[in-house]
Amino acid sequence: MNVVLTTLKKELMSYLFSPVGYIIAVLLYLYRGLEVSMVAAAVSSGGADRDQFSAAYVLQVSSFIMILLVPPILTMRCFAEERRSGSLEVLMTAPVRDWEIVWGKWLAAFIFFVVLWAPTLLILFFMTGSSFLDTDLAFGPVFSGYFGLALVGAMLLAAGCFTSSLTDNQLLASLAAMLINGALIMGPGLLSPYLTGIEGFEATAQTILEQINVYDHLTRWFARGLIDTSQIAFYIGGVCFFLFLSTKALEGRRWK
């Protein structure tokens, strides 16, 4: 556990002192500000339900962009940079276990990912205050929505750690993670229409696609204020699966 905490602190400091995370935050919040102003204008003019502002605020287009693109960018250097510089070999000769390194790096990325979302909560409280929309804050949908976003981010960050453990090229690791994230988020919805009419296989295939549809779980459950233990187990299982693959990738390199 000490190795996990040490790795966590080291990686978290690298995120905090790296300009990449702040550049991501600035660009996304500029875009999100435009989105929020449009939604707020619609509510103020009576074109949208004032009570639904909080729930609508959580899942904007910028939220989709953030869970699709940010995890690959944050995790692309986790192992790829150390493989390129040769420091990974030095690290693997130390008396540490591979899973401790993997979990430490993933936890650091996850904490920084959550920190990037924190200002959106402050903006939400500000927008629903008496100075602006003067509406009640729907705590249930907001809490469950952010909880769902954290779970999705945790799973996709784990996928990014896995792709980073396979290569010493940060760009390749990032692109591979984006492809995996895109497949998990949009793949089931794109494949579903093509399975219609396949006798004897359609029902089973549709069930499988519904179960692995990462973004659908978020929009159908968490964004509506519903928290189901099976959905939580799905995301946690996804995190463990990708981190297990990352650990095995490191173990395979150790024996080369």
C-alpha positions in Angstrom: 0.0 0.0 0.0 2.9 2.4 0.6 4.0 1.9 -3.0 0.5 2.8 -4.2 0.5 6.0 -2.1 4.0 6.9 -3.2 3.2 6.4 -6.9 -0.1 8.3 -6.4 1.7 11.3 -4.9 4.3 11.4 -7.6 1.9 11.1 -10.4 -0.6 13.6 -9.0 2.2 16.2 -8.6 3.1 15.7 -12.2 -0.5 16.4 -13.2 -0.7 19.4 -11.0 2.5 20.9 -12.4 1.9 20.0 -16.0 0.3 22.6 -18.3 -1.6 19.9 -20.2 -4.4 19.5 -17.7 -4.9 23.3 -17.4 -5.0 23.7 -21.1 -7.7 21.0 -21.3 -9.7 22.7 -18.5 -9.5 26.2 -20.1 -10.6 24.9 -23.5 -13.5 22.8 -22.1 -14.8 25.5 -19.8 -14.8 28.0 -22.6 -17.0 25.7 -24.6 -19.1 24.7 -21.6 -19.6 28.3 -20.8 -21.2 28.8 -24.2 -23.5 25.8 -23.6 -24.5 26.8 -20.1 -25.3 30.4 -21.3 -27.6 29.0 -24.0 -29.4 26.7 -21.6 -29.7 29.5 -19.0 -31.1 31.8 -21.7 -33.7 29.2 -22.7 -34.8 28.8 -19.1 -34.9 32.6 -18.5 -37.1 33.1 -21.5 -39.5 30.4 -20.5 -38.5 28.1 -23.4 -37.4 25.4 -21.0 -38.4 24.0 -17.6 -36.6 25.9 -14.9 -36.7 22.9 -12.6 -34.9 20.7 -15.1 -32.0 23.1 -15.5 -29.8 21.2 -12.9 -30.3 17.8 -14.6 -29.8 19.3 -18.1 -26.6 21.0 -16.9 -24.8 17.8 -16.0 -25.0 16.1 -19.4 -24.0 18.7 -22.0 -22.0 18.0 -25.2 -18.9 19.2 -23.3 -19.5 16.4 -20.8 -19.5 13.8 -23.6 -16.3 15.3 -25.0 -14.7 15.3 -21.6 -15.3 11.6 -20.9 -14.3 10.7 -24.5 -11.1 12.7 -24.9 -9.8 13.7 -21.5 -9.0 10.2 -20.1 -6.8 9.2 -23.0 -4.9 12.5 -22.8 -4.4 12.2 -19.0 -3.2 8.6 -19.2 -1.2 8.5 -22.4 2.1 9.2 -20.5 1.4 6.9 -17.6 3.6 4.1 -18.9 4.5 5.1 -22.5 6.8 7.9 -21.3 8.5 5.7 -18.8 9.0 3.0 -21.5 10.4 5.6 -23.9 12.8 7.0 -21.4 13.9 3.6 -20.0 12.8 4.5 -16.4 10.2 1.7 -16.5 12.9 -0.9 -16.6 14.6 0.7 -13.5 11.2 0.8 -11.7 10.5 -2.9 -12.5 13.8 -3.9 -10.9 12.8 -2.3 -7.6 11.1 -4.4 -4.9 7.6 -3.3 -5.9 4.7 -5.2 -7.3 3.3 -4.4 -10.7 -0.3 -4.0 -9.5 0.8 -1.4 -7.0 2.3 0.8 -9.7 -0.7 0.4 -11.9 -3.2 1.3 -9.2 -1.1 4.2 -8.0 -1.0 5.7 -11.5 -4.7 5.1 -12.1 -5.7 6.7 -8.8 -3.7 9.8 -9.6 -5.3 10.2 -13.0 -8.8 9.6 -11.5 -8.3 12.2 -8.7 -7.1 14.8 -11.2 -10.1 13.9 -13.5 -12.4 14.6 -10.6 -10.6 17.9 -9.8 -11.3 19.0 -13.4 -15.0 18.5 -12.9 -15.1 20.4 -9.5 -15.5 23.9 -11.0 -18.7 22.8 -12.8 -20.4 22.3 -9.4 -19.5 25.8 -8.4 -20.9 27.2 -11.6 -24.1 25.2 -11.1 -24.6 26.6 -7.6 -23.9 30.1 -8.9 -26.3 29.8 -11.8 -29.2 28.4 -9.7 -28.8 31.2 -7.1 -31.1 34.1 -6.6 -28.9 36.4 -8.7 -29.5 34.4 -11.8 -32.2 31.7 -12.4 -33.4 31.6 -8.7 -34.4 28.0 -8.9 -34.2 25.0 -6.6 -31.1 22.8 -7.1 -32.2 19.2 -7.8 -29.7 17.5 -5.5 -30.7 13.9 -6.5 -30.1 14.1 -10.3 -27.0 16.3 -9.8 -25.4 13.9 -7.3 -26.3 10.8 -9.3 -25.2 12.5 -12.5 -21.8 13.4 -11.2 -21.4 10.0 -9.6 -22.2 8.4 -12.9 -19.7 10.7 -14.7 -17.0 9.7 -12.1 -17.7 6.0 -12.7 -17.5 6.3 -16.5 -14.3 8.4 -16.2 -12.8 5.8 -13.8 -13.4 3.0 -16.4 -12.1 4.9 -19.3 -9.0 6.1 -17.4 -8.3 2.4 -16.7 -8.6 1.7 -20.4 -6.1 4.5 -21.0 -3.7 3.0 -18.5 -3.9 -0.3 -20.4 -3.1 1.2 -23.8 -0.3 3.2 -22.3 1.2 0.0 -20.9 1.4 -1.5 -24.4 3.6 1.1 -26.2 6.3 3.7 -25.7 4.5 6.2 -28.0 2.3 8.6 -26.2 0.3 9.6 -29.3 -0.3 6.0 -30.2 -1.4 5.2 -26.6 -3.8 8.2 -26.7 -5.3 7.3 -30.0 -5.7 3.7 -29.0 -7.5 4.7 -25.8 -9.8 7.1 -27.8 -10.7 4.2 -30.1 -11.5 1.9 -27.1 -13.5 4.7 -25.5 -15.4 5.4 -28.7 -16.2 1.7 -29.1 -17.5 1.5 -25.5 -19.5 4.7 -25.7 -20.9 4.6 -29.3 -20.2 1.1 -30.5 -23.3 -0.7 -29.0 -25.6 2.0 -30.4 -24.1 1.8 -33.9 -24.1 -2.0 -34.0 -27.7 -2.4 -32.7 -29.6 -1.6 -35.9 -27.5 -4.1 -37.9 -28.6 -6.9 -35.6 -32.3 -6.5 -36.3 -33.7 -9.4 -38.1 -31.0 -11.9 -37.3 -33.1 -14.8 -36.2 -31.9 -16.7 -33.2 -29.2 -14.2 -32.3 -30.9 -10.8 -32.2 -32.3 -11.0 -28.6 -29.0 -12.3 -27.1 -26.9 -9.8 -29.1 -29.2 -6.9 -28.1 -29.0 -7.9 -24.4 -25.2 -8.0 -24.6 -25.0 -4.6 -26.3 -27.3 -3.1 -23.7 -25.2 -4.4 -20.9 -21.9 -3.1 -22.3 -23.3 0.3 -23.4 -21.2 2.6 -21.2 -22.9 5.9 -22.1 -26.4 4.4 -22.1 -26.1 3.4 -18.5 -25.1 7.0 -17.6 -28.0 8.7 -19.5 -30.7 6.1 -18.6 -29.9 5.8 -15.0 -27.5 8.2 -13.3 -28.6 11.3 -15.3 -32.2 10.7 -14.2 -31.3 10.5 -10.5 -31.3 6.7 -10.4 -28.5 4.8 -8.8 -28.5 1.0 -9.3 -25.9 -1.3 -7.7 -25.7 -3.4 -10.9 -24.6 -0.4 -12.9 -22.0 0.5 -10.2 -20.7 -3.1 -10.3 -20.5 -2.8 -14.1 -18.2 0.2 -14.0 -16.1 -1.1 -11.2 -15.8 -4.4 -13.0 -14.6 -2.5 -16.1 -12.0 -0.7 -14.0 -10.7 -3.9 -12.5 -10.6 -5.6 -15.9 -8.5 -2.9 -17.7 -6.2 -2.5 -14.7 -5.7 -6.3 -14.6 -4.8 -6.2 -18.3 -2.3 -3.3 -17.6 -0.7 -5.4 -14.8 -0.4 -8.4 -17.1 1.2 -6.2 -19.8 3.8 -5.0 -17.3 4.4 -8.6 -16.1 4.9 -9.7 -19.7 7.5 -7.0 -20.2 9.3 -8.0 -17.0 9.9 -11.5 -18.4 11.2 -10.3 -21.8 
